[in-house]
Amino acid sequence: MSRPQIAVYAAIGICLLLLGVRAVRETGAEQPQGGAGEGVSLSSSPVGAAGGSGEATGGDVVVHVAGEVAEPGVYRLPAGSRVADAVDRAGGATGRADPDAINLAARLADGQQVVVPSRGAGGTMALRTAWSDPERYAGVVAINGPLPNRLSPLRRVNELRRVPCLLTTSRDSRKYPSDQVCQDLRLLHVAGCTVALRQYPAGDELTSNMLSDLDRWLMDLVCRSNG
């Protein structure tokens, strides 16, 4: 691999890292991923005192459970509880969750937020971020990441048509199976989005062929933008 290619890949990695940090901050400021308009739900046990202060009482801790759980919300648990206890109190992880991505054995702290990510969360988060504010992005790339299950591209179809999208998937991926890839691709085409699909004979790992195609796609996007 040449030094220019290494520099490009390093720049891509930095951009993806910054994008991930920005996305995590945005999701923390917005409502938990429990479906549009759900707001924050509370556990069957009231959180805090009768006045609704939401503060921990006695030996309890108050935590916010968000992401891929059945009932996202704010819950009060006994001090010394683990992350796994908070996930269970929120109804358990959904079928799209990747619970191995977080430390289920960690002790909870008062005021902590527990976010259960979805499988292929990196690519999915990139799509969610770009589609939430399409005017700020020249394109978006998702590597083995399915479409956000709570953000349809049809909601802002006119803006999304101006955001080129590259989907790179593996034929034997367990996180993003081929039948779901076909469904997502049809949805994007119906919406009139500019989308390119690249599939590779691999599992869920990142391959050099993916990076090479990503390099070419980015260079083509830059050249067309400057042309």
Secondary structure, DSSP 8 states (H G I E B T S, - for coil): --HHHHHHHHHHHHHHHHHHHHHHHHHHHS--SSSTT---EE-SS-SSSTT------TTEEEEEEEESBSS-EEEEEETT-BHHHHHHHTT-B-TTB-GGGS-TTSB--TT-EEEE-BTTHHHHHHHHHHHHSGGG-S-EEEES----TT--GGGGHHHHTTS-EEEEEETT-SSS-HHHHHHHHHHHHHTT--EEEEEESSSSS--HHHHHHHHHHHHHHHHHHH-
